[in-house]
């Protein structure tokens, strides 16, 4: 029986790196196919009720909405800030290694404040950085590598599921309007970033953090290239 991608936490021990890399596009095609089927069904149901959900809300991940922004700003946001910040928030700690988990927990308050809540007040960010440094010290001081190895065995698969689902749900904040009428459309739409989150989580756990950043960058690069005409 083929295990779902989020249940494959130990492929790095049984498969070659080439085989793990080959699994990524295969699963991405499978997950995207499922997303497209559900999206079409969703739009047909809305259409049958005389509703066009895309006219009720904007989705900030749509590059068309960025056409009024300078192209270089879009490149900076989509290709550098989004991959680094979002992968750090959701997947950096999945190593279950003491120093990396400490770094993730320490950086998390600063990244969330700056990237998610757009905080630009230097002294607030400094306070978060100090708190993050304390969290890092506490994790490194009061936990051991052996403890994290044991916790990995028990928690890695649930953590992978929470990470991928959370990454998809995180994109709900990209909708300008989110009410009961729009919610079904929004939940189906975020299945696409959730699919991306599944493969990125798999890559992070079995190949390393920078592989998930590379996947995120590559996906965003393709989106930018396919929609480059918006800025011309």
FILOLUM-332461 format. One line per 3 residues: number of its first residue (from 1); for each residue x, y, z of C-alpha. Coordinates in steps of 0.25 Angstrom, whole numbers, plus 5000, padded with zeros to 4 digits. Each point is the difference from the previous one (the first is absolute). Layout:
NUM> X/Y/Z | ...
end
This chain:
1> 5000/5000/5000 | 5006/5014/4996 | 5001/5009/5012
4> 4995/5014/4998 | 5011/5010/4999 | 4998/5006/5014
7> 5002/4986/5006 | 5013/4998/4993 | 5010/5006/5011
10> 5011/4990/4998 | 5002/4999/4985 | 5014/5006/5003
13> 5003/4987/5007 | 4995/4991/4989 | 5000/5007/4987
16> 5011/5007/4992 | 5000/5015/4998 | 4997/4999/4986
19> 4988/4991/5003 | 4995/5010/5011 | 5001/5012/4990
22> 4993/4991/4989 | 4988/4998/5010 | 4998/5015/5001
25> 4994/5003/4986 | 4993/4987/5000 | 4992/5004/5013
28> 4999/5014/4995 | 4992/4996/4988 | 4991/4991/5008
31> 4997/5010/5010 | 4998/5011/4990 | 4991/4991/4992
34> 4991/4998/5012 | 5000/5015/5003 | 4996/5003/4986
37> 4988/4990/5000 | 4995/5006/5013 | 5002/5014/4995
40> 4992/4997/4987 | 4989/4994/5009 | 5000/5012/5009
43> 4998/5010/4989 | 4989/4991/4993 | 4992/5000/5013
46> 5002/5015/5002 | 4996/5003/4985 | 4988/4991/5002
49> 4996/5010/5011 | 5003/5012/4991 | 5012/5004/5009
52> 5014/5004/4994 | 5009/4999/5013 | 5012/5006/4993
55> 4991/5013/5000 | 4997/4999/5014 | 5015/5000/5005
58> 5014/5002/4996 | 5011/4990/5002 | 5013/5007/5003
61> 5008/4988/4994 | 4994/5004/4986 | 5012/5007/4993
64> 4990/5008/4992 | 4997/5008/5013 | 5015/5003/5000
67> 5000/5007/4987 | 5000/5014/5006 | 5012/4997/5008
70> 5014/5002/4995 | 5006/4987/4994 | 5012/5000/5009
73> 4991/5001/5012 | 4992/4988/4995 | 5013/4992/4997
76> 5006/5004/5014 | 4987/4995/5007 | 4996/4988/4992
79> 5014/4994/4998 | 5008/5004/5012 | 4992/5004/5012
82> 4988/4991/4998 | 5009/4987/4999 | 5009/5004/5011
85> 4990/5005/5010 | 4989/4990/4998 | 5009/4988/4999
88> 5007/5005/5013 | 4986/5001/5007 | 4995/4987/4996
91> 5011/4990/4997 | 5013/5005/5007 | 4997/4992/5013
94> 4997/4987/4993 | 5014/4995/5001 | 4997/4997/5015
97> 5015/5003/5003 | 5002/5008/5012 | 5008/5012/4994
100> 4991/5001/4988 | 4987/5000/5008 | 5006/5010/5010
103> 5003/5009/4988 | 4986/4998/4994 | 4993/5003/5013
106> 5009/5012/5002 | 4998/5006/4987 | 4985/4997/4999
109> 4995/5012/5008 | 5008/5010/4992 | 4997/4994/4986
112> 4985/4999/5004 | 5000/5014/5005 | 5007/5006/4988
115> 4995/4991/4988 | 4986/4996/5005 | 4995/5013/5008
118> 5009/5010/4992 | 5006/5005/5013 | 5011/5010/4997
121> 5002/5006/5013 | 5015/4998/5004 | 4998/4999/5015
124> 4989/4990/4999 | 5008/4991/4991 | 5012/5002/5009
127> 4992/4995/5012 | 4995/4988/4992 | 5014/4997/4996
130> 5005/5001/5015 | 4988/4990/5003 | 5004/4991/4989
133> 5014/5000/5005 | 4995/4996/5013 | 4992/4989/4994
136> 5012/4995/4992 | 5008/5000/5013 | 4990/4992/5008
139> 4998/4989/4989 | 5015/4998/4999 | 5002/5001/5015
142> 4989/4991/5004 | 4998/4990/4989 | 5010/4990/4994
145> 5002/4994/4986 | 4996/4986/5005 | 4986/5006/5005
148> 4998/5006/4987 | 5003/4987/4993 | 4989/4993/5008
151> 4990/5011/4998 | 5003/4999/4985 | 4996/4985/5000
154> 4987/5003/5007 | 4996/5014/4994 | 5006/5001/4986
157> 4988/4995/4992 | 4990/5009/5008 | 5009/5012/4998
160> 5001/4998/4985 | 4985/4999/4999 | 4998/5012/5009
163> 5011/5008/4992 | 4994/4997/4986 | 4985/5003/5005
166> 5004/5012/5007 | 5008/5005/4988 | 4987/4999/4992
169> 4991/5007/5011 | 5011/5011/5001 | 4996/5004/4986
172> 4986/5003/5004 | 5005/5014/5005 | 5003/5003/4985
175> 4985/5001/4997 | 4994/5015/5001 | 4987/4995/5004
178> 4997/4987/5008 | 4985/4997/5004 | 4991/4988/4999
181> 4997/5002/4986 | 5015/5001/4996 | 5006/4990/5010
184> 4997/4987/4991 | 5007/5006/4988 | 5012/5005/5009
187> 5001/4986/5007 | 5001/4994/4986 | 5010/5010/4995
190> 5010/4998/5011 | 5001/4986/4996 | 5010/5004/4990
193> 5010/5006/5010 | 4996/4988/5009 | 5005/4991/4989
196> 5013/5009/4999 | 5001/4998/5015 | 4999/4985/4999
199> 5012/4999/4991 | 5008/5011/5007 | 4998/4993/5013
202> 5004/4986/4994 | 5013/5007/4994 | 5003/5007/5013
205> 4999/4987/5008 | 5008/4991/4990 | 5009/5009/4993
208> 5002/5013/5009 | 4995/5014/5003 | 5006/5006/4987
211> 4994/4990/4991 | 4986/5005/5005 | 5004/5015/4998
214> 5005/4996/4986 | 4986/4993/4997 | 4993/5012/5005
217> 5009/5010/4992 | 4998/4991/4987 | 4985/5000/5001
220> 4999/5015/5002 | 5010/5002/4989 | 4991/4992/4990
223> 4988/5008/5005 | 5008/5014/4998 | 5005/4995/4986
226> 4986/4995/4995 | 4994/5014/5004 | 5012/5009/4996
229> 4991/5007/4990 | 4992/5006/5011 | 5012/5009/5003
232> 5003/5004/4985
end
